[in-house]
């Protein structure tokens, strides 16, 4: 029984350590306001969102790789439910990161619509 508890504790610790090298990227500090932004402001916002997209994709790849590595390293010592828990946690982190990215992209796209509508209104005689 003590060996089982020790194994479970080791698996839990290695699951936590698996994500230590995968820092969660910060979202862009500011999304430009399409009603007042200039074209350079919008281009800077687009660049920031693109960089955030890359950072999230790198983060997701990192957590996926690290959990796969941790599972492979544990080998037969890992019970199926422990493996499933590690994969579930990685999936939750993966999905949360993608959801956050989608929220940022949606906010930026809304401001692009506002910016384009403002630009179209400025061109009317």
Secondary structure, 3 states (H helix, E strand, C coil): CHHHHHHHHHHHHHHHHHCCCCCCCCCCCCCCCCCCCCHHHHHHHHHHHHHHHHHHHHHHHHHHHHHHHHHHHHHHHCCHHHHHHHHHHHHHHHHHHHHHHHHHHHHHHHHHHHHHHHHHHHHCC
